[in-house]
Amino acid sequence: MLAIEQANAAPDAKFEIEPVVLDDASDPQTGVGAAMKLVNDPEVVAATGHWNSPVALATMPVFSRFQTPLIIWGAISPAITEQNLAEVTRVTPTLLTENKPLSEWMVKDLGAKRVAVIADTSDYGKSNSEAVNTFVPEAGGEIVSTDLLPVGSTDFRTILTSLKGKEIDAVYFGGVITEAGILAKQMKEVGLDKPMIGISGFYDPEFIAVAGEAANNTIVSYPTASQTPSWRRWRPITPRKPIRNR
């Protein structure tokens, strides 16, 4: 929205850009409906979305078929890039480039040699599971178990209770915000006092709201922005030292 405001305010602007905002509801079917509405509007020249990989994978063929450019800002499934659609561009790294350094750090720096994997059954969850199952052994660790549950699962207690007897060092979760918060909370409830680790899929304040105090035992990786000249203009100003109470 800021980029649109800046473009419209430019003295040499030749066109006025108007934003059209639709909600994909993190749901593939809803996302396709929104995409169809956009591509059937002759005044829509391009689009940007989505946060969820399953939604992006569902809408990509729509934008490609109508030759409407789509820039994906959040979804990180490798399958997005593998399709190599000319109309689709992503500006974030894939989950492979997030999981590899995380796996290496988890094994070598954190010392988590024995890792249990829990993920959802979406393309995003399965891809995360496959990545960690590759990268953790490459780093010298061991995947003790892998459990995939349907998206929206709310009860992980049976799996977590079984993990208490397997001498694990950490639980890797390959899903998103709400389920991650529930999992962290239930780890605390069943007494599985091990760190829960994951990538940017649940890097969000809402995760803390769901997990509560259990969020304290969670480690989440997140890709940093490339330090370009544009980034340097946007970097936060160093805060002043607080004034002590008198």
DRENPA-3360 file (N, C-alpha, C; in nm, 2 decimals, always signed):
BEGIN
1 = MLAIEQAN = +0.08/-0.12/+0.00/+0.00/+0.00/+0.00/+0.09/+0.12/+0.00 ~ +0.20/+0.12/+0.08/+0.29/+0.23/+0.08/+0.35/+0.25/-0.06 ~ +0.39/+0.14/-0.12/+0.45/+0.15/-0.26/+0.35/+0.22/-0.36 ~ +0.23/+0.18/-0.34/+0.12/+0.24/-0.43/+0.11/+0.39/-0.41 ~ +0.11/+0.43/-0.28/+0.10/+0.57/-0.24/+0.22/+0.65/-0.30 ~ +0.34/+0.59/-0.28/+0.46/+0.66/-0.33/+0.46/+0.67/-0.49 ~ +0.41/+0.57/-0.55/+0.41/+0.57/-0.70/+0.31/+0.67/-0.75 ~ +0.19/+0.68/-0.69/+0.09/+0.78/-0.73/+0.14/+0.92/-0.70;
9 = AAPDAKFE = +0.22/+0.94/-0.59/+0.27/+1.07/-0.55/+0.39/+1.12/-0.64 ~ +0.45/+1.03/-0.71/+0.56/+1.07/-0.79/+0.53/+1.17/-0.90 ~ +0.61/+1.27/-0.92/+0.58/+1.38/-1.01/+0.57/+1.33/-1.16 ~ +0.64/+1.22/-1.19/+0.64/+1.17/-1.32/+0.54/+1.05/-1.34 ~ +0.45/+1.03/-1.25/+0.35/+0.92/-1.25/+0.26/+0.94/-1.38 ~ +0.26/+0.83/-1.46/+0.18/+0.84/-1.58/+0.04/+0.77/-1.56 ~ +0.02/+0.69/-1.45/-0.10/+0.63/-1.43/-0.13/+0.64/-1.28 ~ -0.26/+0.63/-1.24/-0.30/+0.62/-1.10/-0.32/+0.48/-1.07;
17 = IEPVVLDD = -0.25/+0.42/-0.97/-0.27/+0.28/-0.93/-0.37/+0.27/-0.82 ~ -0.46/+0.18/-0.84/-0.57/+0.16/-0.74/-0.56/+0.02/-0.68 ~ -0.54/+0.01/-0.55/-0.54/-0.13/-0.49/-0.67/-0.19/-0.48 ~ -0.68/-0.32/-0.50/-0.80/-0.40/-0.48/-0.76/-0.51/-0.37 ~ -0.82/-0.51/-0.26/-0.78/-0.61/-0.15/-0.89/-0.71/-0.13 ~ -0.85/-0.84/-0.15/-0.94/-0.95/-0.12/-0.88/-1.04/-0.02 ~ -0.96/-1.12/+0.05/-0.91/-1.21/+0.16/-0.91/-1.35/+0.11 ~ -0.80/-1.42/+0.11/-0.80/-1.56/+0.07/-0.83/-1.65/+0.19;
25 = ASDPQTGV = -0.84/-1.59/+0.31/-0.88/-1.67/+0.43/-0.79/-1.79/+0.46 ~ -0.67/-1.79/+0.41/-0.58/-1.90/+0.43/-0.64/-2.03/+0.38 ~ -0.73/-2.02/+0.29/-0.80/-2.14/+0.24/-0.79/-2.15/+0.09 ~ -0.74/-2.26/+0.03/-0.72/-2.27/-0.11/-0.85/-2.24/-0.20 ~ -0.96/-2.29/-0.15/-1.08/-2.27/-0.23/-1.12/-2.13/-0.23 ~ -1.11/-2.06/-0.11/-1.14/-1.92/-0.11/-1.04/-1.84/-0.19 ~ -0.92/-1.88/-0.18/-0.81/-1.81/-0.26/-0.84/-1.82/-0.41 ~ -0.88/-1.94/-0.46/-0.91/-1.95/-0.60/-1.03/-1.86/-0.64;
33 = GAAMKLVN = -1.13/-1.86/-0.56/-1.24/-1.77/-0.58/-1.20/-1.62/-0.60 ~ -1.11/-1.58/-0.50/-1.06/-1.44/-0.51/-0.98/-1.42/-0.64 ~ -0.90/-1.52/-0.67/-0.81/-1.51/-0.79/-0.90/-1.50/-0.92 ~ -1.01/-1.58/-0.92/-1.10/-1.57/-1.04/-1.16/-1.44/-1.05 ~ -1.20/-1.38/-0.94/-1.26/-1.25/-0.94/-1.16/-1.14/-0.99 ~ -1.04/-1.15/-0.96/-0.94/-1.06/-1.00/-0.91/-1.07/-1.15 ~ -0.88/-1.19/-1.20/-0.84/-1.21/-1.34/-0.96/-1.18/-1.43 ~ -1.08/-1.19/-1.39/-1.19/-1.15/-1.47/-1.23/-1.01/-1.47;
41 = DPEVVAAT = -1.15/-0.93/-1.40/-1.16/-0.78/-1.40/-1.06/-0.73/-1.50 ~ -1.10/-0.67/-1.61/-1.01/-0.62/-1.71/-0.92/-0.51/-1.66 ~ -0.95/-0.45/-1.55/-0.86/-0.34/-1.50/-0.76/-0.39/-1.41 ~ -0.76/-0.51/-1.37/-0.66/-0.57/-1.28/-0.54/-0.61/-1.37 ~ -0.42/-0.55/-1.33/-0.30/-0.58/-1.42/-0.20/-0.67/-1.35 ~ -0.21/-0.69/-1.22/-0.12/-0.77/-1.15/-0.17/-0.80/-1.01 ~ -0.11/-0.90/-0.94/-0.16/-0.93/-0.81/-0.04/-0.97/-0.72 ~ -0.06/-0.96/-0.59/+0.04/-1.01/-0.49/-0.03/-1.08/-0.38;
49 = GHWNSPVA = +0.03/-1.19/-0.33/-0.02/-1.28/-0.22/+0.07/-1.40/-0.22 ~ +0.07/-1.49/-0.14/-0.02/-1.53/-0.03/+0.07/-1.56/+0.08 ~ +0.01/-1.58/+0.20/+0.10/-1.63/+0.31/+0.11/-1.78/+0.32 ~ +0.00/-1.85/+0.28/+0.00/-2.00/+0.29/+0.04/-2.06/+0.15 ~ +0.13/-2.16/+0.16/+0.17/-2.23/+0.04/+0.06/-2.30/-0.03 ~ -0.03/-2.38/+0.04/-0.14/-2.44/-0.03/-0.23/-2.35/-0.10 ~ -0.25/-2.23/-0.05/-0.33/-2.13/-0.12/-0.26/-2.08/-0.25 ~ -0.13/-2.05/-0.23/-0.05/-2.01/-0.35/-0.05/-2.11/-0.46;
57 = LATMPVFS = -0.03/-2.24/-0.42/-0.03/-2.34/-0.52/-0.16/-2.36/-0.59 ~ -0.27/-2.33/-0.52/-0.40/-2.34/-0.58/-0.43/-2.22/-0.68 ~ -0.38/-2.10/-0.65/-0.42/-1.99/-0.73/-0.32/-1.96/-0.85 ~ -0.20/-2.02/-0.83/-0.10/-2.00/-0.94/-0.15/-2.04/-1.08 ~ -0.21/-2.15/-1.10/-0.26/-2.19/-1.23/-0.36/-2.09/-1.29 ~ -0.44/-2.03/-1.20/-0.54/-1.93/-1.24/-0.47/-1.81/-1.30 ~ -0.38/-1.75/-1.22/-0.31/-1.63/-1.27/-0.23/-1.66/-1.40 ~ -0.17/-1.78/-1.40/-0.09/-1.82/-1.52/-0.18/-1.84/-1.64;
65 = RFQTPLII = -0.29/-1.90/-1.63/-0.38/-1.92/-1.74/-0.43/-1.79/-1.80 ~ -0.45/-1.69/-1.71/-0.50/-1.56/-1.76/-0.38/-1.46/-1.78 ~ -0.26/-1.51/-1.77/-0.14/-1.43/-1.80/-0.14/-1.30/-1.71 ~ -0.18/-1.32/-1.59/-0.17/-1.21/-1.49/-0.05/-1.23/-1.40 ~ +0.04/-1.13/-1.39/+0.15/-1.15/-1.30/+0.11/-1.16/-1.16 ~ +0.17/-1.26/-1.09/+0.15/-1.28/-0.94/+0.28/-1.28/-0.87 ~ +0.30/-1.19/-0.77/+0.42/-1.19/-0.69/+0.38/-1.25/-0.55 ~ +0.45/-1.36/-0.52/+0.42/-1.42/-0.39/+0.51/-1.37/-0.28;
73 = WGAISPAI = +0.46/-1.32/-0.18/+0.54/-1.25/-0.08/+0.57/-1.34/+0.05 ~ +0.49/-1.44/+0.07/+0.50/-1.51/+0.20/+0.51/-1.66/+0.18 ~ +0.45/-1.73/+0.09/+0.45/-1.87/+0.08/+0.58/-1.92/+0.04 ~ +0.63/-2.03/+0.10/+0.77/-2.07/+0.09/+0.79/-2.22/+0.04 ~ +0.68/-2.28/+0.00/+0.69/-2.42/-0.05/+0.78/-2.43/-0.17 ~ +0.88/-2.52/-0.18/+0.96/-2.54/-0.30/+0.88/-2.57/-0.43 ~ +0.76/-2.63/-0.41/+0.68/-2.66/-0.52/+0.63/-2.54/-0.60 ~ +0.63/-2.43/-0.54/+0.59/-2.30/-0.61/+0.70/-2.27/-0.71;
81 = TEQNLAEV = +0.82/-2.28/-0.68/+0.93/-2.25/-0.77/+0.95/-2.36/-0.87 ~ +0.93/-2.48/-0.83/+0.95/-2.60/-0.92/+0.85/-2.59/-1.04 ~ +0.74/-2.53/-1.03/+0.64/-2.52/-1.14/+0.69/-2.43/-1.25 ~ +0.78/-2.33/-1.21/+0.85/-2.25/-1.31/+0.75/-2.18/-1.40 ~ +0.64/-2.12/-1.35/+0.54/-2.05/-1.43/+0.59/-1.91/-1.46 ~ +0.58/-1.87/-1.58/+0.64/-1.74/-1.62/+0.58/-1.62/-1.55 ~ +0.45/-1.64/-1.52/+0.38/-1.52/-1.46/+0.40/-1.51/-1.31 ~ +0.46/-1.61/-1.24/+0.47/-1.62/-1.10/+0.61/-1.59/-1.05;
89 = TRVTPTLL = +0.62/-1.50/-0.96/+0.75/-1.47/-0.90/+0.74/-1.47/-0.74 ~ +0.84/-1.53/-0.68/+0.84/-1.52/-0.53/+0.96/-1.44/-0.48 ~ +0.94/-1.37/-0.37/+1.04/-1.28/-0.32/+1.09/-1.33/-0.18 ~ +1.05/-1.44/-0.14/+1.10/-1.50/-0.01/+1.18/-1.63/-0.04 ~ +1.27/-1.67/+0.04/+1.34/-1.79/+0.02/+1.25/-1.91/+0.04 ~ +1.28/-2.03/-0.01/+1.20/-2.14/+0.01/+1.22/-2.20/+0.15 ~ +1.14/-2.29/+0.19/+1.15/-2.35/+0.32/+1.28/-2.44/+0.33 ~ +1.34/-2.48/+0.21/+1.46/-2.55/+0.21/+1.57/-2.46/+0.27;
97 = TENKPLSE = +1.57/-2.33/+0.22/+1.68/-2.24/+0.26/+1.66/-2.19/+0.41 ~ +1.54/-2.22/+0.46/+1.52/-2.19/+0.61/+1.56/-2.32/+0.69 ~ +1.52/-2.43/+0.64/+1.53/-2.55/+0.72/+1.68/-2.60/+0.73 ~ +1.75/-2.58/+0.63/+1.89/-2.63/+0.63/+1.98/-2.57/+0.74 ~ +1.99/-2.43/+0.74/+2.07/-2.37/+0.85/+2.01/-2.40/+0.99 ~ +1.88/-2.41/+1.00/+1.81/-2.43/+1.13/+1.85/-2.57/+1.17 ~ +1.85/-2.67/+1.08/+1.88/-2.81/+1.12/+2.03/-2.82/+1.17 ~ +2.11/-2.75/+1.09/+2.26/-2.75/+1.13/+2.28/-2.69/+1.27;
105 = WMVKDLGA = +2.21/-2.58/+1.29/+2.22/-2.51/+1.42/+2.16/-2.59/+1.53 ~ +2.05/-2.66/+1.51/+1.98/-2.74/+1.60/+2.07/-2.85/+1.65 ~ +2.14/-2.92/+1.56/+2.22/-3.03/+1.59/+2.36/-2.99/+1.65 ~ +2.42/-2.90/+1.58/+2.56/-2.86/+1.62/+2.57/-2.76/+1.73 ~ +2.48/-2.66/+1.74/+2.49/-2.56/+1.84/+2.40/-2.58/+1.96 ~ +2.28/-2.62/+1.93/+2.19/-2.65/+2.04/+2.22/-2.78/+2.11 ~ +2.27/-2.87/+2.03/+2.30/-3.01/+2.08/+2.18/-3.10/+2.07 ~ +2.09/-3.07/+1.99/+1.97/-3.16/+1.98/+2.00/-3.27/+1.88;
113 = KRVAVIAD = +2.06/-3.38/+1.93/+2.10/-3.49/+1.84/+1.98/-3.58/+1.80 ~ +1.88/-3.59/+1.89/+1.77/-3.68/+1.86/+1.64/-3.59/+1.85 ~ +1.58/-3.58/+1.73/+1.47/-3.49/+1.70/+1.35/-3.57/+1.66 ~ +1.23/-3.53/+1.72/+1.10/-3.58/+1.68/+1.04/-3.48/+1.59 ~ +0.98/-3.52/+1.48/+0.92/-3.43/+1.38/+0.77/-3.45/+1.39 ~ +0.70/-3.33/+1.40/+0.55/-3.33/+1.39/+0.52/-3.22/+1.29 ~ +0.43/-3.25/+1.19/+0.39/-3.16/+1.09/+0.25/-3.18/+1.05 ~ +0.19/-3.09/+0.97/+0.06/-3.12/+0.92/+0.07/-3.18/+0.78;
121 = TSDYGKSN = -0.04/-3.22/+0.72/-0.04/-3.30/+0.60/-0.06/-3.21/+0.47 ~ -0.05/-3.08/+0.49/-0.05/-2.99/+0.37/+0.08/-3.00/+0.30 ~ +0.09/-2.94/+0.18/+0.21/-2.94/+0.10/+0.32/-2.88/+0.19 ~ +0.28/-2.77/+0.26/+0.38/-2.70/+0.34/+0.43/-2.79/+0.45 ~ +0.34/-2.86/+0.52/+0.38/-2.94/+0.63/+0.47/-3.06/+0.59 ~ +0.42/-3.13/+0.48/+0.50/-3.24/+0.43/+0.64/-3.20/+0.38 ~ +0.64/-3.08/+0.31/+0.77/-3.03/+0.26/+0.87/-3.00/+0.38 ~ +0.82/-2.94/+0.48/+0.90/-2.92/+0.60/+0.95/-3.05/+0.66;
129 = SEAVNTFV = +0.86/-3.14/+0.67/+0.90/-3.27/+0.73/+1.01/-3.34/+0.65 ~ +0.99/-3.34/+0.51/+1.09/-3.40/+0.43/+1.23/-3.33/+0.44 ~ +1.22/-3.20/+0.44/+1.35/-3.12/+0.45/+1.42/-3.15/+0.58 ~ +1.36/-3.15/+0.69/+1.42/-3.18/+0.82/+1.47/-3.32/+0.83 ~ +1.39/-3.42/+0.77/+1.44/-3.55/+0.76/+1.56/-3.57/+0.68 ~ +1.59/-3.48/+0.59/+1.71/-3.48/+0.51/+1.83/-3.41/+0.58 ~ +1.80/-3.29/+0.63/+1.90/-3.20/+0.68/+1.96/-3.24/+0.82 ~ +1.87/-3.29/+0.91/+1.92/-3.32/+1.04/+2.02/-3.44/+1.04;
137 = PEAGGEIV = +1.99/-3.55/+0.97/+2.09/-3.65/+0.95/+2.22/-3.60/+0.89 ~ +2.21/-3.52/+0.79/+2.33/-3.46/+0.72/+2.41/-3.39/+0.82 ~ +2.35/-3.32/+0.92/+2.42/-3.25/+1.02/+2.48/-3.33/+1.13 ~ +2.44/-3.46/+1.13/+2.49/-3.55/+1.23/+2.39/-3.59/+1.34 ~ +2.27/-3.55/+1.32/+2.16/-3.58/+1.42/+2.08/-3.70/+1.37 ~ +1.97/-3.73/+1.44/+1.89/-3.85/+1.41/+1.74/-3.81/+1.43 ~ +1.66/-3.84/+1.33/+1.52/-3.82/+1.34/+1.46/-3.95/+1.41 ~ +1.41/-3.93/+1.53/+1.36/-4.04/+1.61/+1.22/-4.08/+1.56;
145 = STDLLPVG = +1.13/-3.99/+1.52/+1.00/-4.02/+1.47/+0.95/-3.91/+1.39 ~ +0.85/-3.94/+1.30/+0.78/-3.84/+1.22/+0.64/-3.87/+1.22 ~ +0.56/-3.77/+1.26/+0.41/-3.78/+1.27/+0.35/-3.67/+1.19 ~ +0.26/-3.70/+1.09/+0.19/-3.60/+1.01/+0.04/-3.61/+1.05 ~ -0.02/-3.49/+1.09/-0.16/-3.49/+1.12/-0.23/-3.39/+1.03 ~ -0.36/-3.41/+1.02/-0.44/-3.32/+0.93/-0.43/-3.17/+0.98 ~ -0.44/-3.08/+0.88/-0.44/-2.94/+0.92/-0.56/-2.91/+1.01 ~ -0.54/-2.84/+1.11/-0.65/-2.81/+1.21/-0.66/-2.90/+1.33;
153 = STDFRTIL = -0.56/-2.99/+1.34/-0.56/-3.09/+1.45/-0.54/-3.01/+1.58 ~ -0.61/-3.05/+1.68/-0.60/-2.98/+1.81/-0.56/-3.07/+1.93 ~ -0.54/-3.20/+1.91/-0.50/-3.28/+2.01/-0.37/-3.36/+1.97 ~ -0.26/-3.32/+2.03/-0.13/-3.39/+2.01/-0.08/-3.47/+2.12 ~ -0.17/-3.49/+2.22/-0.13/-3.55/+2.35/-0.08/-3.69/+2.34 ~ -0.14/-3.77/+2.25/-0.10/-3.91/+2.24/+0.04/-3.92/+2.18 ~ +0.07/-3.84/+2.08/+0.20/-3.84/+2.02/+0.30/-3.79/+2.12 ~ +0.27/-3.68/+2.19/+0.36/-3.62/+2.29/+0.39/-3.72/+2.40;
161 = TSLKGKEI = +0.29/-3.79/+2.45/+0.31/-3.88/+2.56/+0.40/-3.99/+2.52 ~ +0.39/-4.04/+2.40/+0.48/-4.15/+2.35/+0.62/-4.10/+2.34 ~ +0.64/-3.97/+2.31/+0.77/-3.92/+2.29/+0.85/-3.91/+2.42 ~ +0.78/-3.90/+2.53/+0.84/-3.89/+2.66/+0.94/-4.01/+2.69 ~ +0.91/-4.13/+2.63/+0.99/-4.24/+2.65/+1.09/-4.27/+2.54 ~ +1.11/-4.17/+2.45/+1.20/-4.20/+2.34/+1.34/-4.12/+2.35 ~ +1.36/-4.05/+2.46/+1.48/-3.98/+2.48/+1.52/-3.88/+2.37 ~ +1.42/-3.80/+2.34/+1.44/-3.70/+2.24/+1.50/-3.57/+2.30;
169 = DAVYFGGV = +1.57/-3.49/+2.21/+1.63/-3.36/+2.26/+1.54/-3.24/+2.22 ~ +1.46/-3.26/+2.12/+1.38/-3.15/+2.07/+1.26/-3.20/+1.98 ~ +1.16/-3.12/+1.97/+1.05/-3.14/+1.88/+1.05/-3.04/+1.77 ~ +1.06/-3.08/+1.65/+1.05/-2.99/+1.54/+0.90/-2.99/+1.49 ~ +0.84/-2.87/+1.47/+0.70/-2.86/+1.42/+0.70/-2.80/+1.29 ~ +0.64/-2.86/+1.19/+0.64/-2.81/+1.05/+0.51/-2.76/+1.01 ~ +0.44/-2.69/+1.10/+0.30/-2.63/+1.07/+0.30/-2.48/+1.09 ~ +0.18/-2.43/+1.11/+0.16/-2.29/+1.13/+0.10/-2.25/+1.27;
177 = ITEAGILA = +0.06/-2.13/+1.28/+0.05/-2.06/+1.40/-0.04/-2.13/+1.51 ~ -0.17/-2.15/+1.48/-0.26/-2.20/+1.58/-0.22/-2.33/+1.63 ~ -0.20/-2.43/+1.54/-0.16/-2.56/+1.57/-0.02/-2.56/+1.65 ~ +0.07/-2.47/+1.61/+0.20/-2.46/+1.68/+0.17/-2.42/+1.83 ~ +0.09/-2.32/+1.85/+0.06/-2.28/+1.98/+0.00/-2.39/+2.07 ~ -0.10/-2.46/+2.01/-0.16/-2.57/+2.08/-0.06/-2.68/+2.11 ~ +0.03/-2.71/+2.02/+0.13/-2.81/+2.04/+0.22/-2.78/+2.16 ~ +0.27/-2.65/+2.15/+0.36/-2.60/+2.26/+0.29/-2.61/+2.40;
185 = KQMKEVGL = +0.16/-2.57/+2.40/+0.09/-2.58/+2.53/+0.07/-2.72/+2.58 ~ +0.04/-2.81/+2.49/+0.02/-2.95/+2.53/+0.15/-3.02/+2.56 ~ +0.27/-2.98/+2.50/+0.40/-3.03/+2.55/+0.42/-3.00/+2.69 ~ +0.38/-2.88/+2.73/+0.39/-2.84/+2.87/+0.30/-2.92/+2.96 ~ +0.18/-2.94/+2.91/+0.07/-3.01/+2.99/+0.11/-3.15/+3.02 ~ +0.18/-3.22/+2.92/+0.21/-3.36/+2.94/+0.35/-3.38/+3.00 ~ +0.42/-3.27/+3.03/+0.55/-3.27/+3.09/+0.66/-3.31/+3.00 ~ +0.65/-3.28/+2.87/+0.76/-3.30/+2.78/+0.84/-3.17/+2.77;
193 = DKPMIGIS = +0.94/-3.17/+2.86/+1.02/-3.04/+2.88/+1.13/-3.04/+2.78 ~ +1.10/-3.03/+2.66/+1.20/-3.02/+2.55/+1.17/-2.90/+2.46 ~ +1.27/-2.83/+2.40/+1.24/-2.72/+2.31/+1.16/-2.76/+2.19 ~ +1.06/-2.67/+2.15/+0.99/-2.69/+2.03/+1.05/-2.60/+1.93 ~ +1.09/-2.65/+1.81/+1.16/-2.57/+1.71/+1.09/-2.57/+1.58 ~ +1.10/-2.45/+1.51/+1.04/-2.45/+1.38/+1.08/-2.33/+1.30 ~ +1.03/-2.32/+1.18/+1.07/-2.20/+1.09/+0.96/-2.09/+1.10 ~ +0.96/-2.00/+1.00/+0.88/-1.88/+1.01/+0.73/-1.90/+1.00;
201 = GFYDPEFI = +0.69/-2.03/+0.97/+0.54/-2.05/+0.96/+0.46/-2.01/+1.09 ~ +0.53/-2.01/+1.20/+0.46/-1.96/+1.32/+0.53/-1.85/+1.39 ~ +0.61/-1.78/+1.32/+0.67/-1.66/+1.37/+0.57/-1.54/+1.37 ~ +0.49/-1.54/+1.48/+0.38/-1.44/+1.48/+0.33/-1.42/+1.62 ~ +0.30/-1.30/+1.66/+0.25/-1.28/+1.80/+0.13/-1.37/+1.84 ~ +0.05/-1.41/+1.74/-0.07/-1.49/+1.77/-0.02/-1.63/+1.83 ~ +0.10/-1.67/+1.79/+0.15/-1.80/+1.84/+0.17/-1.79/+1.99 ~ +0.22/-1.67/+2.04/+0.24/-1.65/+2.18/+0.11/-1.64/+2.25;
209 = AVAGEAAN = +0.01/-1.58/+2.19/-0.12/-1.57/+2.25/-0.18/-1.70/+2.27 ~ -0.16/-1.80/+2.18/-0.22/-1.93/+2.19/-0.14/-2.02/+2.29 ~ -0.01/-2.01/+2.28/+0.08/-2.10/+2.36/+0.09/-2.05/+2.50 ~ +0.07/-1.92/+2.53/+0.09/-1.87/+2.67/+0.23/-1.89/+2.71 ~ +0.25/-1.93/+2.84/+0.38/-1.95/+2.90/+0.47/-2.05/+2.83 ~ +0.40/-2.15/+2.76/+0.47/-2.26/+2.69/+0.55/-2.20/+2.57 ~ +0.52/-2.08/+2.53/+0.60/-2.02/+2.42/+0.75/-1.99/+2.46 ~ +0.77/-1.99/+2.59/+0.91/-1.96/+2.64/+1.00/-2.07/+2.61;
217 = NTIVSYPT = +0.95/-2.19/+2.58/+1.04/-2.31/+2.54/+1.04/-2.33/+2.39 ~ +1.02/-2.23/+2.31/+1.01/-2.24/+2.17/+1.12/-2.16/+2.10 ~ +1.17/-2.21/+2.00/+1.28/-2.14/+1.92/+1.23/-2.14/+1.77 ~ +1.22/-2.02/+1.72/+1.17/-2.01/+1.58/+1.28/-1.93/+1.49 ~ +1.31/-1.99/+1.38/+1.40/-1.92/+1.29/+1.32/-1.83/+1.19 ~ +1.39/-1.73/+1.14/+1.33/-1.64/+1.05/+1.43/-1.58/+0.96 ~ +1.41/-1.58/+0.82/+1.51/-1.52/+0.73/+1.52/-1.37/+0.75 ~ +1.64/-1.32/+0.75/+1.66/-1.17/+0.76/+1.66/-1.11/+0.62;
225 = ASQTPSWR = +1.63/-0.98/+0.62/+1.62/-0.91/+0.50/+1.76/-0.88/+0.45 ~ +1.78/-0.89/+0.31/+1.90/-0.86/+0.25/+1.94/-0.71/+0.28 ~ +2.06/-0.69/+0.31/+2.10/-0.55/+0.35/+2.14/-0.47/+0.23 ~ +2.04/-0.43/+0.16/+2.06/-0.35/+0.04/+2.05/-0.20/+0.07 ~ +2.08/-0.11/-0.02/+2.06/+0.03/+0.01/+1.92/+0.07/+0.05 ~ +1.82/+0.00/-0.01/+1.68/+0.03/+0.03/+1.66/-0.01/+0.18 ~ +1.71/-0.13/+0.21/+1.69/-0.18/+0.35/+1.76/-0.08/+0.45 ~ +1.87/-0.03/+0.42/+1.94/+0.06/+0.51/+1.86/+0.19/+0.53;
233 = RWRPITPR = +1.79/+0.23/+0.44/+1.70/+0.35/+0.46/+1.58/+0.32/+0.55 ~ +1.55/+0.19/+0.56/+1.43/+0.15/+0.64/+1.47/+0.10/+0.78 ~ +1.60/+0.08/+0.80/+1.64/+0.01/+0.93/+1.60/+0.10/+1.05 ~ +1.56/+0.03/+1.16/+1.51/+0.10/+1.28/+1.61/+0.19/+1.34 ~ +1.57/+0.30/+1.39/+1.66/+0.40/+1.46/+1.69/+0.34/+1.59 ~ +1.81/+0.35/+1.64/+1.86/+0.30/+1.77/+1.78/+0.37/+1.88 ~ +1.71/+0.30/+1.96/+1.63/+0.37/+2.07/+1.72/+0.44/+2.17 ~ +1.66/+0.54/+2.23/+1.74/+0.61/+2.34/+1.73/+0.52/+2.46;
241 = KPIRNR = +1.83/+0.55/+2.55/+1.84/+0.48/+2.68/+1.72/+0.53/+2.76 ~ +1.65/+0.43/+2.83/+1.54/+0.47/+2.91/+1.59/+0.56/+3.03 ~ +1.50/+0.65/+3.07/+1.53/+0.74/+3.18/+1.49/+0.66/+3.31 ~ +1.58/+0.65/+3.40/+1.55/+0.58/+3.53/+1.45/+0.66/+3.61 ~ +1.37/+0.58/+3.68/+1.28/+0.64/+3.78/+1.35/+0.71/+3.89 ~ +1.31/+0.82/+3.93/+1.37/+0.89/+4.04/+1.30/+0.87/+4.17;
% end
